[in-house]
Amino acid sequence: GQNIDQPTEMTATEGAIVQINCTYQTSGFNGLFWYQQHAGEAPTFLSYNVLDGLEEKGRFSSFLSRSKGYSYLLLKELQMKDSASYLCAVRRLSGNTGKLIFGQGTTLQVKP
Amino acid sequence: NAGVTQTPKFRVLKTGQSMTLLCAQDMNHEYMYWYRQDPGMGLRLIHYSVGEGTTAKGEVPDGYNVSRLKKQNFLLGLESAAPSQTSVYFCASSFFPEVEREPYNEQFFGPGTRLTVL
């Protein structure tokens, strides 16, 4: 089967750094995605990892360790607008369907 | 480009009523998906389509039907709505995951439909 775990809620301070962890158990791993979702809005793509290591995109970075079934999303220089849910999703090798399995999401609250 | 659009944005149904949710995309994507999102449950895949005229079941298909008669449209039907189908429904689309294209072929999401079944 497959299982994806993320913390339900996190709180951080404006200007700080926060790390959101995601652990997964799945067969046929073919990539891990992070999406951002503001309340009442659609998820939007943030980052993608398929090989081990760190991918950096401005204030956001994402890390993957396939052997440990572990990823994290790192947000630097937090801004109030970063208050949102962050969704971890795993893609499996399943006949090229592109299907994603999502974790339940981590709600991040950024405080002044 | 409008990207992925969904109609309607909101709907209230009574138990036993039927309705169809429409998803349209103008990005020429081959793949389309329907998800539902419930508090504490994350996004769960209902049905998906890998091309015009083809559909397949996802994680939670019971009580729903879909059709993909045109490449740009993906319809989700509820034949006899139940209170358990109260949820926010998201449609998404993506390219066929070829290495020659963007390496990640992420899914693009529509704005969602908030459905309440009384």
Interface residues (C-beta under 8 A of the other chain):
Chain A: T8 G31 F33 E41 A42 P43 T44 F45 Y48 V50 L87 A89 N96 T97 G98 K99 L100 I101 F102 G103 Q104 G105
Chain B: V4 Y31 Y33 G40 M41 G42 L43 R44 L45 Y48 V50 A56 G58 F90 S94 F96 P97 P103 Y104 N105 E106 Q107 F108 F109 G110 P111 G112
